[in-house]
Amino acid sequence: MMSQTMLSSTIIQYLERNENSFFSIWCSHLSLKSTRILYNRKLSDDWLFNHATGILPSSAKITVFEEIRDVFDKMKIQPCIYVLPGPKTSIMEEMIHASNMVHIDTIEVMYANHVPPASGNSIQITCIENKDADRWVDLYLKAFDVSISAIEEVRRAVSRMLRERVDLLLAKIDDKAVGILALFSQERVGGIYCVGTDPDYRKHGVGSALLSEAARLSIKRGNFILGLQILRSANLRNFYAQNGFTKIYDKKVYSSRI
């Protein structure tokens, strides 16, 4: 169990670096003076792959947020900004509102406190290799209701994740692919991403089995902390809490007015 001392700004920085590095596999990035912008024009309708983050309160000015809007507008992508917790967060939020952007959701960041072992043995979980990449891709599209038009971009990302040694887990029942998860390890920090289940197999223990295997594998990789992120609008905090995860912090998501 992680001590309260470790739940500090340093841990937040580790988790944020893990997230930025993982999404850099999927995205291009642009470093401005006061922020970092991740973007993927082929997945332009998903702000998880198109957002600005890492804005320091000391450098926050209305002109910074206007510059972010201009960058996204030129790419014809809806602007999106992540705001981390901090002593001057309220001042930043006032500037964001003044830039005609509104709070659209909140990301809840959680860490593995004590993940219970998977119950039952009907769900088989393996780390995929290149030969199973298409099964992982197909299930990603199905689990997250992604348009088939994005398949080549998802294939590219999966191929790159395999080259970057991201652990891509595939859950199967009777050899049918039913769930996926990505475990990204860096700086002895594990990040769980892309947790998805075939809609026909939800509430069958697939997600819990994937989390249990990810926790086991994270320890094997030498990670001292394992984190994940969920959208508050998805109402999944209780599910992850039941699977041994505890919330550390929130970060707010802002976008332009619709």
C-alpha positions, 0 to 999 in steps of 0.5 A, a space after each residue: 500500500 502506498 504511503 500518504 507521503 508518496 501521494 505528492 506533486 511528484 507522483 502527479 508529475 510521474 503519472 502526467 509524464 506517463 500519460 503524455 508519453 503514452 498519448 505521444 505514441 498515438 499523437 503528434 505534439 507541439 511544444 509552445 512556450 507555456 504548454 504542450 499540445 497533443 493532436 491527431 488529425 485522423 482522430 480529430 473528433 476525440 479530445 483524448 488525442 487532441 488537447 493542451 496540457 501542462 500549463 504552468 500557473 506562473 505562465 497562465 495568461 489569457 493570451 496563452 489560451 487564445 494561442 491554444 485556440 488559434 493552434 487548434 483552429 488552424 488544424 480545424 480541431 476543436 480546442 481542448 485544455 486539461 487543467 491540473 489541480 494547484 493553488 492557482 487553478 481558480 485563476 486559470 479557470 477564470 482566464 479559460 472562461 474569458 477565452 470562451 471555453 467551458 468545463 465539459 468533463 473531469 478526468 479522475 486519476 486513480 492508483 492501484 491500492 490493492 487489486 484483488 486476484 481474478 476469480 474463475 478461470 474461464 477468461 484467458 488473458 495474453 499479451 499480444 504479438 504482431 500476429 494478434 494485432 488485428 484482433 486487438 484493433 477490431 475489438 478497440 473499434 467495437 468496444 469504444 464505438 469508433 468508426 471503421 474509417 479510423 481503422 488504419 490509424 488505430 492499426 498504426 498506433 497498435 503497431 507503434 505500441 508493440 514496437 515501444 514494448 507497451 503490453 497489449 492485453 487481450 482477454 478471450 473466452 472460448 478463443 473469442 476476443 472479448 476485452 483489451 487493455 494497454 499497460 504502459 511502463 515508464 520510470 517505474 510507473 505503470 499506466 493503464 489505458 484503453 480498457 475496453 470490453 465487447 458490449 456483448 460481454 460486459 458485466 461478465 468479469 472481463 474488465 476485472 480480470 484485465 485489471 488483475 492481470 495488469 496489476 500482476 504484470 505491472 509488478 513484474 515490470 518493476 513499477 512502484 505505482 500503477 495508475 489509470 484515468 477515467 471520465 467522470 461522465 462515464 460513472 465508472 469510479 465505483 467499478 474501479 474502486 471495487 477493483 482496488 483503485 483509489 482516486 488521487 486527483 482530478 483534472 478538469 477538461 475545458 473546450 470551446 462552446 458548442 
